[in-house]
Amino acid sequence: MKARVMLFCGALLAAMVGVGSDSYAANPDGYKNIKLGITQKELEKKHPCSLTFEKSDDAGRHIQAKCEDFPFNGSKTEAIFDLIDGKLLRIYFRGGDSLTDFESIAKNIVGKYGKATFDLTYDINSFAEGRRDEIEMIWHPGIILRMWRFPRIQLVTVSYQDAKYEALRVAVRK
């Protein structure tokens, strides 16, 4: 009985902390007119570019739609739309390749969703000097802005995703 009371109190406290927190303020509904949760047919009607579709798992539960010339942040870029069980759960963009691109996109996201939940750009100088290979900002649970450095390329990526995306993606791959 005591364990049940403690479990109930812990759950109640967690719920109260979550309600008063702004940590879920950036649960995006999508990007512009492409909303998370739409079907593949709806995506085909709303997209501003030509899409190619491919299955990412043997059962066909995870489908990726790719677009090479999606309008984003003032230019055309690659976009990937992840559909799981027939619903769009993630929109992923390649947002450029410079710190200027990263800062421009961050400014736009902050303008819409407010301050990032996790801001790991405090060490941006180390990235600029080549001592770090990644910087990121996360608006929990649904927006991730990253800048990556690989041996021959540097790129900025942005992901708008449903809170269930990661768990479903892992479940589909099992």
C-alpha positions, 0 to 999 in steps of 0.5 A: 500500500505504501509503495502504491501511495509513493508511486501515485504521489510521484506520478502526480508530482511529475504531471504537475511539473510538466503542466507548469513547464514550457518544455513542450512549447515546441511540439510543432504541428509541421512546417508551413502547410505540411502538417505532421500526421497527414497521410501520404496522399495528402503529402503528395497534394501539399508538397511544393516539389517532386517526391520520390518514395522508398520503403525503409523497412521490409514490412513497408511501415516506414516510408521516406519521401524525398524532394531535392528542391524544397524551398527552405530558408530562402533557397532550394534544399533537400527535404525528407518526409518520414511516414510511419504506418501511413502518417507523416511523423518527421520533416527533415531539411538540409538547411545549408552549410555555414554558421550563417545558415545555422544562425539564420535558421535558429533565429527564425525558430526562436522567433516562432517557438521561443528559447530552445530547451537545450542550447548547446551552441555555447561552444560555437567558437570551438566549432568555428575553430575546428575543435568541435564537430557538432553544435545543436539546439533542441526545442523539446520534443519536436525541433532539432537544429544541428550543424555537423562537420564531417571530413569533407563536408559541413552541413546544417540540418533541421528536423520537425518531428512528432513526439512519437517519431523516435519510438515508432522508428525504433519499433519498425526496425525491430 
